[in-house]
Amino acid sequence: MQTRRIRPRTTASGLGACAALALFAPLLSPTAATAANTPAEMYEGHVQVDRGTAADPQTFTGQVFDDVNENSKLDGDESGVAGVAVTNGVDVVQTDGEGRYELPVRDNMTVSVTQPAGWQVPVDEDKVAQFSYNHLPEGSGDLKYGGIAPTGETPKAVNFPMVESKASAASEQNCPIAADTQGYDKTEMGYARDGAVGDLADRNDYGACGVLLLGDNVGDDLSLNDELRDIYSQTNGPVRVAPGNHDQDYDAVDDAHALDTFRDQFGPAHFSYDVGKTHFVVLDSIEYEGKANNKKYKENITDEQLTWLANDLKNVPKNAQVVIATHAPILTHKEVVVDNAKDFYDVIADYPNAVTIGGHTHTQENLVAGETRKEWAEAGIEKLPNTQIVAGAVSGDWYSGGLNADGLPYSFTQDASEPGVLTLEFDGASRSERYTVRNETEDHQLLLGVNSPEWRDWAQKAQEWQDADKEGTAPEAISERVVTRDDLKQGQTWLTSSFLAGTSDARVEVSFDGKSPKRSEHTQPGKGEALAKGWEYTDPYTASQNLRTSGNVGQSSSHLWRTAIPADLDLGTHTAEVTGTDRYGRDFSQTVRFTVVEDEAAAQSESQKLLRQDGFDAQQKKEIREPKGLDSDEAQSARND
């Protein structure tokens, strides 16, 4: 095991993450981190295991207790906590009046406690929440990354400490969810640290809820779990971790042991906890197909987990706010992702306020309950029963593309978003959410461009060049903010608005040159239509950069609006002011300037000027980094769509 290190965010101007990693001393104390002060109620500790002989080897026993002196030991003057849910991964029981519980022993299980609102479980030295115990008598065997060491026979008792917390009882909560950090090496972990994770370290509004990591936390190399812990140890609340397909022991024989290293280092693959008036559930939606199938998996929630989920929800009021987080989303705007989605929805059918959160696809989506889509219906989901949010990605498009002025990859996602973090906001019985783009203020929610026939022609040629492994000469780059007079006259030129906060009930309006605003068309409104895919449904701002670098453009988005640009605009530069209003009434505005020119020759000349102003190198000399992340199954799938 490596010595853990706290690495502050670099403030050196223009310094790349790889160089920055080498600058810091190896043994900085936690006080050197730039994170804001952590909540006083968060304390370092561990689950207490009594290794004596169990009275009944087939029964797990113990106590949930108020760890008043915070020493992680059940002392004689400390009392139990009644009514706390404890599980062996399938069965769920509640502690009695003295905080005691009993559970059947299973051969390979993780026993965990559901933290109640008004309480806080301890964290380890890296702020990872401590609320579970693995029981695997013979251990994992010979796994590359260690797995679980033999635990021996059933212990005499496993006791779960926690302390009272006014902060976790409060009805107002902010709960960040960081999906797909997915660093494949230390350089990429540095990008994460100096990007979205650093933004979390600078915030102090989520201490009670903490941060949930939503899987694909590393990229196959589980030795990078130490680096992951380092960068998230700077955050300001307990860290809980969900598994993804790139967090598995791929040398495990089958799915039963595919997450042994994960369980050893982070905790159970499925669990729950309460904060404020919200019940959080984490499920493992990746089913490993076994060592013989060479890293293959399917998106599926096992029957065992569905049984546990039903048992877990028996303790939750049906009108409660429930968040169910899975690495692979139940569905996206393109398709139903999880194989047994219908079975899952049946289990949560009595919980209308449940919202599902996913990652995995490196897209950022907010699909509202009640929406319909042709592809969903064909998969047996006639109407979306619960809101589905896809939480974007800390890594964006796998840390791809050229480096921006901060020394971080642009990493625009295939659906016209940017690297960032989702935050769920709760106020009693109400919920809202926001997606915060890396190194940007919260009002950065609109990405604007001009989608013209000339741009679409260039995009197709650029995609063909990408598909041919960049053989030959790339098509000469053009700016997405230049349009010819002839293109305008064709009537197929749009001002596109990628509205990150946008949902099917959001609204986008555009004012050209200060005139009365026009209502924009949502390209994927969720009213039973099929997937709107093609260059005419593509955001040219993010797609242009990706077509010059990574080539990953999905040609569709759940949050893209478009407005026809007036055909009679004069030659010269024009201004479009775009206002997006999200479903909570919050307004976001952004202005873009674009130029109308006479012909293609003038367009090419103006494009080169604008590209230079924007900092893009039209000759492809700017550093373009294509890390191993672009070879992942997700990236290849996205390219092939």
C-alpha positions as CSV (number, residue, x, y, z in Angstrom):
1,M,0.0,0.0,0.0
2,Q,1.4,3.4,-0.9
3,T,1.8,6.2,1.6
4,R,-1.2,8.5,1.1
5,R,-0.5,12.1,0.2
6,I,-2.6,15.2,0.1
7,R,-2.0,17.2,-3.0
8,P,-3.1,20.8,-3.1
9,R,-4.5,22.2,-6.3
10,T,-1.9,24.0,-8.3
11,T,-2.2,27.7,-8.9
12,A,0.7,27.9,-11.3
13,S,-0.5,29.7,-14.4
14,G,-0.5,27.4,-17.4
15,L,1.0,24.5,-15.5
16,G,-0.2,21.1,-16.8
17,A,-1.4,18.5,-14.3
18,C,1.5,16.1,-14.9
19,A,4.1,18.7,-14.2
20,A,2.2,19.9,-11.2
21,L,2.1,16.5,-9.6
22,A,5.9,16.5,-9.5
23,L,6.1,19.8,-7.6
24,F,4.6,18.9,-4.3
25,A,6.4,17.3,-1.4
26,P,5.4,13.7,-0.7
27,L,4.3,14.0,2.9
28,L,2.1,17.1,3.3
29,S,-0.2,17.1,6.3
30,P,-3.9,17.3,5.8
31,T,-3.9,20.8,7.1
32,A,-2.0,21.8,4.0
33,A,-4.9,21.0,1.8
34,T,-6.8,23.9,0.4
35,A,-10.2,22.5,1.3
36,A,-12.5,24.6,3.5
37,N,-13.0,23.6,7.1
38,T,-14.8,20.3,7.5
39,P,-17.9,19.9,9.7
40,A,-17.1,19.5,13.4
41,E,-19.4,16.5,13.5
42,M,-17.4,14.5,11.0
43,Y,-14.8,12.4,12.9
44,E,-12.2,9.8,12.1
45,G,-13.0,6.3,13.2
46,H,-13.9,2.7,12.2
47,V,-16.4,-0.1,12.7
48,Q,-15.7,-2.1,15.8
49,V,-15.1,-5.9,15.4
50,D,-15.0,-8.2,18.3
51,R,-13.0,-11.3,17.1
52,G,-14.2,-13.5,19.9
53,T,-16.2,-16.7,19.2
54,A,-19.8,-16.1,18.0
55,A,-22.5,-17.6,20.1
56,D,-24.1,-18.9,16.8
57,P,-21.8,-19.0,13.7
58,Q,-24.9,-18.7,11.5
59,T,-26.0,-15.4,13.1
60,F,-24.4,-12.0,12.8
61,T,-24.9,-9.9,15.9
62,G,-23.8,-6.5,17.2
63,Q,-24.9,-3.1,18.2
64,V,-25.3,0.4,16.7
65,F,-24.1,2.8,19.3
66,D,-23.7,6.5,20.1
67,D,-19.9,6.9,20.1
68,V,-20.0,9.9,22.4
69,N,-16.2,10.0,23.0
70,E,-15.5,9.2,19.3
71,N,-13.0,6.4,20.0
72,S,-14.9,3.8,17.8
73,K,-15.4,1.5,20.9
74,L,-18.6,0.6,22.6
75,D,-17.8,1.8,26.1
76,G,-19.9,0.9,29.2
77,D,-21.5,4.3,29.5
78,E,-22.5,4.6,25.8
79,S,-26.0,3.7,24.7
80,G,-27.3,2.0,21.6
81,V,-29.3,3.7,18.8
82,A,-32.7,2.2,18.2
83,G,-34.5,1.8,14.9
84,V,-31.5,1.8,12.7
85,A,-31.6,-0.4,9.6
86,V,-28.8,-3.0,9.3
87,T,-28.4,-5.4,6.3
88,N,-26.4,-8.4,5.1
89,G,-26.9,-7.3,1.5
90,V,-30.3,-9.0,1.2
91,D,-32.1,-9.1,4.6
92,V,-32.8,-5.8,6.4
93,V,-33.5,-5.6,10.1
94,Q,-33.9,-2.6,12.5
95,T,-32.1,-2.4,15.8
96,D,-34.0,-2.9,19.0
97,G,-34.4,-0.4,21.9
98,E,-30.7,-1.1,22.9
99,G,-29.4,-0.7,19.4
100,R,-28.9,-4.5,18.9
101,Y,-29.4,-6.4,15.7
102,E,-29.2,-10.0,14.4
103,L,-28.8,-11.1,10.8
104,P,-28.4,-14.4,9.0
105,V,-24.9,-15.2,7.9
106,R,-24.2,-15.5,4.2
107,D,-21.0,-17.0,2.8
108,N,-19.9,-13.9,1.0
109,M,-21.5,-10.7,2.3
110,T,-21.0,-7.2,3.4
111,V,-22.9,-6.1,6.6
112,S,-23.7,-2.4,6.6
113,V,-25.7,0.1,8.5
114,T,-28.1,2.8,7.0
115,Q,-27.0,6.1,8.6
116,P,-30.2,7.8,9.9
117,A,-30.8,11.5,9.5
118,G,-29.5,13.3,12.5
119,W,-26.5,11.0,12.8
120,Q,-23.1,10.7,11.2
121,V,-21.0,7.6,10.7
122,P,-17.2,8.0,11.1
123,V,-14.8,8.4,8.2
124,D,-11.3,7.1,7.6
125,E,-8.1,9.2,7.1
126,D,-9.3,10.0,3.5
127,K,-12.8,10.9,4.6
128,V,-14.3,7.7,3.2
129,A,-17.4,6.8,5.2
130,Q,-17.0,3.8,7.5
131,F,-20.3,1.9,7.9
132,S,-19.6,-1.7,6.8
133,Y,-17.8,-5.0,7.5
134,N,-16.9,-7.7,4.9
135,H,-17.4,-11.3,5.8
136,L,-15.5,-13.7,3.5
137,P,-13.9,-16.4,5.6
138,E,-11.5,-17.8,3.0
139,G,-10.8,-14.4,1.3
140,S,-10.7,-13.6,-2.4
141,G,-7.8,-15.7,-3.3
142,D,-5.1,-14.5,-5.7
143,L,-6.4,-11.3,-7.2
144,K,-4.0,-8.8,-8.9
145,Y,-5.2,-5.9,-6.7
146,G,-5.6,-7.8,-3.5
147,G,-9.3,-8.3,-3.0
148,I,-10.4,-9.2,0.5
149,A,-8.1,-11.0,2.9
150,P,-9.5,-14.0,4.7
151,T,-11.8,-12.7,7.5
152,G,-12.1,-15.9,9.4
153,E,-15.2,-17.3,11.1
154,T,-18.2,-15.2,12.2
155,P,-17.0,-12.7,14.8
156,K,-18.6,-12.4,18.2
157,A,-20.0,-9.0,17.3
158,V,-19.7,-6.2,14.8
159,N,-20.6,-2.8,16.3
160,F,-21.3,0.3,14.3
161,P,-20.4,3.7,15.8
162,M,-22.0,7.0,14.9
163,V,-22.5,10.4,16.5
164,E,-25.4,12.8,16.7
165,S,-25.4,15.4,13.9
166,K,-27.6,18.5,13.7
167,A,-26.2,19.1,10.2
168,S,-27.4,15.8,8.8
169,A,-30.8,16.3,10.4
170,A,-31.4,19.6,8.6
171,S,-34.0,19.7,5.9
172,E,-31.9,21.9,3.6
173,Q,-29.1,19.8,2.1
174,N,-26.8,20.0,-0.9
175,C,-25.5,16.6,-2.1
176,P,-22.8,16.6,-4.9
177,I,-22.5,13.5,-7.1
178,A,-19.3,13.1,-9.0
179,A,-19.6,10.5,-11.8
180,D,-16.8,8.9,-13.9
181,T,-13.6,10.5,-12.4
182,Q,-12.0,7.6,-14.5
183,G,-8.4,8.5,-14.4
184,Y,-6.3,6.0,-16.3
185,D,-3.0,7.4,-14.9
186,K,-1.7,9.9,-12.5
187,T,-1.8,12.7,-15.0
188,E,-5.5,12.3,-15.5
189,M,-6.0,12.2,-11.7
190,G,-4.2,15.5,-11.7
191,Y,-6.6,16.9,-14.3
192,A,-9.5,15.7,-12.0
193,R,-7.9,17.3,-8.9
194,D,-7.4,20.6,-10.7
195,G,-10.8,20.5,-12.2
196,A,-14.1,19.4,-10.8
197,V,-12.7,17.8,-7.7
198,G,-10.9,21.0,-6.9
199,D,-14.2,22.9,-7.3
200,L,-15.7,20.6,-4.6
201,A,-12.7,21.3,-2.3
202,D,-13.5,25.0,-2.6
203,R,-17.1,24.6,-1.6
204,N,-18.4,24.4,2.0
205,D,-22.2,23.9,1.3
206,Y,-22.4,20.1,1.4
207,G,-20.6,18.9,4.6
208,A,-23.5,16.9,6.1
209,C,-24.5,15.1,2.9
210,G,-20.9,14.6,1.6
211,V,-19.9,13.5,-1.9
212,L,-21.1,10.4,-3.7
213,L,-18.7,9.0,-6.3
214,L,-20.8,7.4,-9.0
215,G,-18.6,4.7,-10.4
216,D,-15.8,4.4,-12.9
217,N,-13.8,6.1,-10.3
218,V,-10.6,4.8,-11.9
219,G,-9.9,3.3,-15.3
220,D,-9.3,-0.4,-14.7
221,D,-6.0,0.1,-12.8
222,L,-7.1,-0.3,-9.2
223,S,-3.8,0.8,-7.9
224,L,-5.0,4.3,-8.7
225,N,-7.6,4.0,-5.9
226,D,-4.9,5.6,-3.7
227,E,-4.7,8.6,-6.0
228,L,-8.5,8.7,-6.0
229,R,-8.6,8.8,-2.2
230,D,-6.0,11.5,-2.2
231,I,-7.8,14.0,-4.4
232,Y,-11.2,13.5,-2.8
233,S,-9.8,13.7,0.7
234,Q,-9.7,17.5,0.1
235,T,-13.5,17.6,-0.1
236,N,-15.6,18.9,2.8
237,G,-17.8,16.0,3.9
238,P,-17.9,12.2,4.0
239,V,-17.1,10.4,0.8
240,R,-19.3,7.5,-0.3
241,V,-18.4,5.4,-3.3
242,A,-20.4,3.4,-5.9
243,P,-18.8,0.9,-8.2
244,G,-18.6,1.0,-12.0
245,N,-17.5,-1.4,-14.7
246,H,-13.9,0.1,-14.6
247,D,-13.6,-0.5,-10.8
248,Q,-13.8,-4.3,-11.1
249,D,-11.3,-7.1,-10.5
250,Y,-11.2,-8.4,-14.0
251,D,-9.2,-11.4,-12.9
252,A,-12.1,-12.6,-10.7
253,V,-13.7,-15.8,-11.8
254,D,-17.2,-14.4,-11.7
255,D,-19.5,-11.5,-10.7
256,A,-19.6,-12.7,-7.0
257,H,-16.0,-11.6,-6.6
258,A,-15.7,-8.9,-9.2
259,L,-15.8,-6.1,-6.7
260,D,-13.8,-7.6,-3.9
261,T,-11.0,-5.0,-4.1
262,F,-13.7,-2.3,-4.2
263,R,-15.4,-3.7,-1.2
264,D,-12.2,-3.9,0.7
265,Q,-11.2,-0.3,0.0
266,F,-14.5,1.5,-0.1
267,G,-17.4,-0.6,1.2
268,P,-20.5,-2.4,0.0
269,A,-21.5,-2.4,-3.7
270,H,-25.1,-1.5,-2.7
271,F,-26.2,0.4,0.4
272,S,-28.4,3.2,1.7
273,Y,-28.2,6.2,4.0
274,D,-30.4,9.1,5.1
275,V,-29.7,12.8,5.1
276,G,-32.3,15.4,6.0
277,K,-35.6,14.1,4.6
278,T,-34.0,12.2,1.8
279,H,-33.3,8.5,1.6
280,F,-30.3,7.7,-0.6
281,V,-29.8,4.2,-2.3
282,V,-26.8,3.0,-4.2
283,L,-27.1,0.0,-6.5
284,D,-24.5,-1.9,-8.6
285,S,-25.9,-1.9,-12.1
286,I,-22.9,-3.7,-13.7
287,E,-23.0,-7.5,-13.9
288,Y,-19.5,-8.9,-14.7
289,E,-19.7,-11.9,-17.2
290,G,-16.6,-13.6,-15.8
291,K,-12.8,-13.8,-16.4
292,A,-13.2,-16.0,-19.4
293,N,-15.2,-13.2,-21.2
294,N,-12.3,-10.7,-21.0
295,K,-13.8,-7.7,-19.1
296,K,-17.2,-8.0,-20.7
297,Y,-20.3,-7.0,-18.6
298,K,-23.9,-6.2,-19.0
299,E,-25.9,-3.4,-17.4
300,N,-28.2,-5.3,-15.1
301,I,-29.3,-5.1,-11.4
302,T,-29.2,-8.5,-9.9
303,D,-32.3,-10.2,-8.4
304,E,-30.5,-10.2,-5.1
305,Q,-30.2,-6.5,-5.1
306,L,-33.8,-6.0,-6.1
307,T,-34.8,-8.1,-3.2
308,W,-32.6,-6.0,-0.9
309,L,-34.0,-2.8,-2.4
310,A,-37.6,-3.9,-1.7
311,N,-36.6,-4.8,1.9
312,D,-34.7,-1.5,2.3
313,L,-37.7,0.6,1.1
314,K,-40.1,-1.0,3.6
315,N,-38.6,1.3,6.2
316,V,-39.1,4.4,4.0
317,P,-42.4,6.4,3.8
318,K,-43.9,6.2,0.3
319,N,-44.1,10.0,0.0
320,A,-40.4,10.5,0.9
321,Q,-37.7,11.9,-1.3
322,V,-35.7,8.9,-2.6
323,V,-32.5,9.1,-4.6
324,I,-31.5,5.8,-6.3
325,A,-28.0,6.1,-7.7
326,T,-26.6,3.5,-10.2
327,H,-23.4,3.7,-12.3
328,A,-25.2,2.7,-15.5
329,P,-28.3,4.8,-15.8
330,I,-31.6,3.0,-16.1
331,L,-32.1,4.8,-19.4
332,T,-30.8,7.8,-21.5
333,H,-32.4,9.9,-24.1
334,K,-31.1,7.3,-26.7
335,E,-32.2,4.0,-25.2
336,V,-33.1,1.9,-22.2
337,V,-29.7,0.9,-20.7
338,V,-30.3,-1.5,-17.8
339,D,-31.6,-4.9,-19.1
340,N,-34.1,-5.4,-16.3
341,A,-35.3,-1.8,-16.1
342,K,-39.0,-2.9,-15.9
343,D,-38.3,-5.1,-12.9
344,F,-36.5,-2.3,-11.2
345,Y,-39.4,0.2,-11.9
346,D,-41.8,-2.4,-10.4
347,V,-39.9,-2.4,-7.1
348,I,-40.0,1.4,-6.8
349,A,-43.5,1.8,-8.2
350,D,-45.0,3.0,-4.9
351,Y,-42.4,5.8,-4.5
352,P,-43.4,8.6,-6.9
353,N,-40.8,11.0,-5.6
354,A,-37.9,8.7,-6.3
355,V,-35.4,10.0,-8.8
356,T,-32.8,7.8,-10.5
357,I,-29.2,9.1,-11.0
358,G,-26.7,7.5,-13.3
359,G,-23.3,8.1,-14.9
360,H,-21.4,5.7,-17.3
361,T,-22.4,7.3,-20.6
362,H,-20.3,10.5,-20.1
363,T,-23.4,12.5,-21.0
364,Q,-25.4,15.1,-19.0
365,E,-29.1,14.6,-19.1
366,N,-32.3,15.4,-17.1
367,L,-35.2,13.4,-18.3
368,V,-38.5,14.2,-16.5
369,A,-41.1,11.7,-15.3
370,G,-43.9,11.4,-17.8
371,E,-41.8,11.8,-20.9
372,T,-42.2,9.2,-23.7
373,R,-39.8,8.1,-26.4
374,K,-40.1,5.6,-29.3
375,E,-36.9,3.7,-28.3
376,W,-38.1,3.4,-24.7
377,A,-41.5,2.1,-25.8
378,E,-39.9,-0.5,-28.0
379,A,-38.0,-1.7,-24.9
380,G,-41.2,-1.9,-22.9
381,I,-41.1,1.4,-21.0
382,E,-44.2,3.2,-22.3
383,K,-43.8,6.2,-20.1
384,L,-40.9,7.3,-17.9
385,P,-42.2,6.6,-14.4
386,N,-39.5,8.5,-12.5
387,T,-37.2,11.3,-13.3
388,Q,-33.8,10.1,-14.6
389,I,-30.7,12.3,-14.3
390,V,-27.4,11.4,-16.0
391,A,-24.8,13.2,-13.9
392,G,-22.3,14.2,-16.5
393,A,-18.6,13.3,-15.8
394,V,-15.7,14.6,-13.9
395,S,-13.6,13.4,-16.8
396,G,-15.9,14.8,-19.4
397,D,-15.0,13.0,-22.7
398,W,-12.3,10.9,-21.1
399,Y,-9.9,13.9,-20.7
400,S,-9.6,14.2,-24.5
401,G,-9.0,17.0,-26.8
402,G,-6.5,19.9,-26.7
403,L,-5.6,21.7,-23.5
404,N,-7.3,24.9,-22.6
405,A,-5.8,28.0,-21.0
406,D,-5.8,26.3,-17.6
407,G,-3.8,23.4,-18.8
408,L,-6.8,21.0,-18.7
409,P,-8.3,19.0,-21.6
410,Y,-11.4,20.6,-23.1
411,S,-13.0,17.2,-22.9
412,F,-16.4,18.3,-24.4
413,T,-18.8,15.4,-24.2
414,Q,-20.5,13.9,-27.2
415,D,-23.9,15.4,-26.1
416,A,-22.5,19.0,-25.9
417,S,-21.6,19.3,-22.3
418,E,-18.4,19.9,-20.3
419,P,-16.7,18.2,-17.3
420,G,-18.4,18.9,-14.0
421,V,-20.4,17.7,-11.0
422,L,-24.1,17.3,-10.3
423,T,-25.5,18.7,-7.1
424,L,-28.9,17.7,-5.7
425,E,-30.5,20.5,-3.6
426,F,-33.1,19.6,-1.0
427,D,-35.4,21.9,1.0
428,G,-37.7,19.7,3.0
429,A,-40.0,17.9,0.6
430,S,-38.8,19.7,-2.5
431,R,-35.8,18.9,-4.8
432,S,-33.9,20.8,-7.4
433,E,-30.5,20.2,-9.0
434,R,-27.7,21.9,-10.8
435,Y,-24.8,20.9,-12.9
436,T,-21.6,22.9,-12.2
437,V,-19.1,22.9,-15.0
438,R,-15.4,22.5,-14.0
439,N,-13.7,25.8,-13.1
440,E,-16.9,27.8,-14.0
441,T,-19.5,29.8,-12.0
442,E,-22.9,28.3,-11.5
443,D,-24.5,30.5,-14.1
444,H,-22.4,28.9,-16.9
445,Q,-25.2,26.9,-18.4
446,L,-25.3,27.8,-22.1
447,L,-23.0,26.8,-25.0
448,L,-23.9,28.6,-28.2
449,G,-23.1,28.2,-31.9
450,V,-24.3,28.5,-35.5
451,N,-25.4,25.3,-37.3
452,S,-25.3,26.1,-41.0
453,P,-25.2,24.0,-44.2
454,E,-21.5,24.9,-44.7
455,W,-20.7,23.8,-41.1
456,R,-22.6,20.5,-41.6
457,D,-20.7,19.8,-44.8
458,W,-17.4,20.5,-43.0
459,A,-18.5,18.3,-40.0
460,Q,-19.2,15.4,-42.3
461,K,-15.8,15.6,-43.9
462,A,-14.1,16.0,-40.6
463,Q,-15.9,12.9,-39.3
464,E,-14.9,10.9,-42.3
465,W,-11.3,12.0,-41.7
466,Q,-11.6,10.8,-38.1
467,D,-13.1,7.5,-39.1
468,A,-10.2,6.9,-41.4
469,D,-7.8,7.3,-38.4
470,K,-6.8,10.8,-39.5
471,E,-5.1,9.6,-42.7
472,G,-4.5,12.3,-45.3
473,T,-5.1,16.0,-44.8
474,A,-7.8,17.1,-42.4
475,P,-10.5,19.4,-43.9
476,E,-9.5,23.0,-43.3
477,A,-11.0,24.1,-40.0
478,I,-13.9,26.6,-40.0
479,S,-15.5,28.6,-37.2
480,E,-19.0,27.8,-36.1
481,R,-19.7,31.5,-35.8
482,V,-19.5,32.3,-39.5
483,V,-22.3,31.9,-42.0
484,T,-22.7,32.8,-45.7
485,R,-25.5,34.9,-47.1
486,D,-26.5,31.9,-49.3
487,D,-26.7,29.6,-46.3
488,L,-29.1,32.0,-44.6
489,K,-31.3,32.2,-47.6
490,Q,-31.7,28.4,-47.6
491,G,-33.5,28.7,-44.3
492,Q,-31.7,25.8,-42.7
493,T,-29.3,27.7,-40.4
494,W,-29.9,27.7,-36.7
495,L,-28.6,29.4,-33.6
496,T,-28.1,26.3,-31.3
497,S,-28.2,26.5,-27.5
498,S,-26.9,23.6,-25.4
499,F,-28.7,24.4,-22.2
500,L,-27.1,22.3,-19.5
501,A,-29.9,23.0,-17.0
502,G,-32.5,22.2,-19.7
503,T,-35.4,19.7,-19.4
504,S,-38.4,19.1,-21.5
505,D,-40.3,21.7,-19.5
506,A,-37.5,24.3,-19.7
507,R,-37.7,27.3,-22.1
508,V,-35.1,28.9,-24.3
509,E,-35.5,32.3,-26.1
510,V,-33.2,34.1,-28.5
511,S,-33.1,37.8,-29.4
512,F,-31.2,38.7,-32.6
513,D,-29.7,42.2,-32.6
514,G,-31.9,43.3,-29.7
515,K,-35.2,42.6,-31.4
516,S,-38.1,40.7,-29.8
517,P,-37.1,37.3,-28.6
518,K,-38.1,34.1,-30.5
519,R,-39.0,30.8,-28.8
520,S,-36.5,28.1,-29.5
521,E,-37.3,24.5,-30.5
522,H,-36.3,21.7,-28.2
523,T,-34.7,19.0,-30.5
524,Q,-35.6,16.1,-28.1
525,P,-38.8,17.0,-26.3
526,G,-39.8,13.5,-25.0
527,K,-43.2,13.4,-26.6
528,G,-43.0,10.0,-28.2
529,E,-40.6,10.9,-30.9
530,A,-37.7,8.8,-32.1
531,L,-34.1,9.8,-31.5
532,A,-33.3,13.1,-33.3
533,K,-29.8,12.4,-34.6
534,G,-27.8,14.0,-37.3
535,W,-25.6,17.0,-38.0
536,E,-28.7,19.2,-38.0
537,Y,-29.3,18.2,-34.3
538,T,-25.7,18.8,-33.3
539,D,-24.1,21.6,-31.2
540,P,-21.4,23.1,-33.5
541,Y,-19.5,24.7,-30.6
542,T,-18.4,21.5,-28.8
543,A,-18.6,19.3,-31.9
544,S,-16.1,21.5,-33.8
545,Q,-13.4,21.1,-31.2
546,N,-14.1,17.3,-30.9
547,L,-14.0,16.9,-34.7
548,R,-10.6,18.5,-34.7
549,T,-9.3,16.3,-31.9
550,S,-11.0,13.2,-30.4
551,G,-13.6,12.7,-33.0
552,N,-16.3,11.8,-30.4
553,V,-19.5,13.5,-31.5
554,G,-22.9,11.9,-30.8
555,Q,-24.9,14.1,-33.1
556,S,-27.7,14.2,-30.6
557,S,-28.5,15.7,-27.2
558,S,-31.3,15.8,-24.6
559,H,-30.6,19.5,-23.9
560,L,-30.2,21.1,-27.3
561,W,-32.5,23.9,-28.6
562,R,-32.3,25.6,-32.0
563,T,-33.7,28.8,-33.5
564,A,-33.8,29.7,-37.1
565,I,-31.6,32.7,-37.9
566,P,-33.4,35.4,-39.9
567,A,-32.7,34.9,-43.6
568,D,-32.5,38.7,-44.3
569,L,-29.6,39.6,-42.0
570,D,-27.1,42.1,-43.5
571,L,-23.5,41.3,-44.1
572,G,-21.4,41.9,-40.9
573,T,-21.4,40.9,-37.3
574,H,-24.6,40.2,-35.4
575,T,-25.4,39.5,-31.8
576,A,-27.7,36.8,-30.4
577,E,-28.7,37.0,-26.7
578,V,-30.0,33.7,-25.4
579,T,-32.0,33.2,-22.2
580,G,-32.7,29.8,-20.8
581,T,-35.3,29.3,-18.0
582,D,-35.1,26.0,-16.2
583,R,-38.0,24.1,-14.7
584,Y,-37.4,25.9,-11.3
585,G,-37.7,29.4,-12.8
586,R,-34.0,30.2,-12.8
587,D,-32.8,32.3,-15.7
588,F,-29.4,32.0,-17.4
589,S,-28.3,34.3,-20.2
590,Q,-25.4,34.2,-22.7
591,T,-24.5,36.3,-25.7
592,V,-22.8,35.1,-28.9
593,R,-21.6,37.2,-31.9
594,F,-21.6,35.7,-35.4
595,T,-20.7,37.1,-38.8
596,V,-22.6,36.9,-42.1
597,V,-20.3,36.9,-45.1
598,E,-20.8,37.0,-48.8
599,D,-19.4,33.6,-49.9
600,E,-17.3,30.6,-49.0
601,A,-14.0,32.3,-49.7
602,A,-15.0,35.1,-47.3
603,A,-16.2,32.5,-44.8
604,Q,-12.8,30.7,-44.8
605,S,-10.9,34.0,-44.3
606,E,-13.2,35.1,-41.4
607,S,-13.0,31.6,-39.9
608,Q,-9.2,31.6,-39.7
609,K,-9.3,35.0,-37.9
610,L,-11.9,33.9,-35.4
611,L,-10.2,30.6,-34.7
612,R,-7.0,32.4,-33.9
613,Q,-8.9,34.7,-31.6
614,D,-10.5,31.8,-29.9
615,G,-7.1,30.2,-29.2
616,F,-7.6,27.2,-31.5
617,D,-4.8,26.2,-33.8
618,A,-6.3,25.5,-37.2
619,Q,-3.1,23.7,-38.2
620,Q,-3.5,21.1,-35.4
621,K,-0.2,22.1,-33.7
622,K,-1.8,22.5,-30.3
623,E,-1.2,19.6,-28.0
624,I,-3.9,16.9,-28.4
625,R,-3.8,14.2,-25.8
626,E,-5.7,10.9,-26.6
627,P,-5.3,8.9,-23.4
628,K,-6.2,5.3,-22.8
629,G,-9.6,6.4,-21.7
630,L,-10.5,6.8,-25.4
631,D,-10.0,3.1,-25.9
632,S,-12.7,2.2,-23.4
633,D,-15.8,0.4,-24.4
634,E,-17.9,3.5,-23.7
635,A,-15.8,5.7,-25.9
636,Q,-15.8,3.2,-28.8
637,S,-19.5,2.8,-28.5
638,A,-20.1,6.5,-28.5
639,R,-18.0,6.9,-31.6
640,N,-19.9,4.1,-33.4
641,D,-23.4,5.5,-32.6
